Amino acid sequence: MIYEYDGRKDKCPLPLVKMRVMLKKMLASDECIVIIADSGSINDIPKYLDNKGYTYSQQPFDGAIRIHIKSGTIK
């Protein structure tokens, strides 16, 4: 399953909180896509994912950042 969250209109810490809820629901084969524009979230979410050992990629997306998280690759 692919979980998606468009948080471009939300301010920190809401995108981080919503992403964490989705990550808890995910199974090993699931993926999560988060789109964020808030500068606090752009800094905090990658730090959180690095700290927890998730494998992810991020790229620019329509004036925001799109983060693609793979659940099955948690360290």
C-alpha positions as CSV (number, residue, x, y, z in Angstrom):
1,M,0.0,0.0,0.0
2,I,1.2,3.5,-0.7
3,Y,0.3,6.1,2.0
4,E,0.3,9.7,0.8
5,Y,0.1,13.0,2.6
6,D,0.1,16.5,1.1
7,G,1.2,18.8,3.9
8,R,2.0,21.8,1.8
9,K,-0.6,23.9,3.6
10,D,0.3,22.6,7.1
11,K,2.9,24.1,9.4
12,C,5.4,22.3,11.7
13,P,4.9,20.1,13.7
14,L,1.7,18.9,12.0
15,P,3.4,17.3,9.0
16,L,5.8,15.4,11.3
17,V,3.0,14.2,13.5
18,K,0.8,13.0,10.6
19,M,3.8,11.3,8.9
20,R,4.6,9.4,12.2
21,V,1.0,8.2,12.4
22,M,1.2,6.8,8.8
23,L,4.6,5.2,9.5
24,K,3.1,3.3,12.4
25,K,0.4,1.9,10.2
26,M,2.7,0.7,7.5
27,L,3.7,-2.9,6.8
28,A,7.1,-3.9,5.6
29,S,6.1,-3.7,1.9
30,D,4.3,-0.3,2.2
31,E,5.6,3.1,1.1
32,C,4.9,6.6,2.2
33,I,4.9,9.8,0.1
34,V,4.9,13.1,2.0
35,I,4.9,16.5,0.3
36,I,5.9,19.5,2.5
37,A,6.7,23.2,2.1
38,D,7.1,24.4,5.6
39,S,10.8,25.2,6.4
40,G,10.6,23.6,9.9
41,S,9.2,20.4,8.4
42,I,11.8,20.3,5.6
43,N,14.5,20.3,8.3
44,D,12.8,18.1,10.9
45,I,11.3,15.3,8.8
46,P,14.6,14.1,7.2
47,K,16.3,14.3,10.6
48,Y,13.6,12.2,12.1
49,L,13.8,9.6,9.3
50,D,17.7,9.5,9.6
51,N,17.4,9.0,13.3
52,K,14.9,6.2,13.0
53,G,16.9,4.5,10.2
54,Y,14.4,4.9,7.3
55,T,15.5,4.8,3.7
56,Y,14.0,7.7,1.8
57,S,14.6,10.0,-1.1
58,Q,13.6,13.6,-1.5
59,Q,13.2,15.8,-4.6
60,P,11.7,19.2,-5.4
61,F,8.0,19.0,-6.2
62,D,5.9,22.0,-7.4
63,G,7.6,24.5,-5.1
64,A,7.8,22.0,-2.2
65,I,9.7,18.9,-1.3
66,R,8.4,15.4,-2.0
67,I,9.8,12.7,0.3
68,H,9.4,9.0,-0.6
69,I,9.8,6.7,2.3
70,K,10.3,2.9,2.1
71,S,9.0,1.1,5.1
72,G,10.7,-2.2,4.4
73,T,14.2,-0.8,4.7
74,I,14.2,0.3,8.3
75,K,17.6,-0.4,9.8
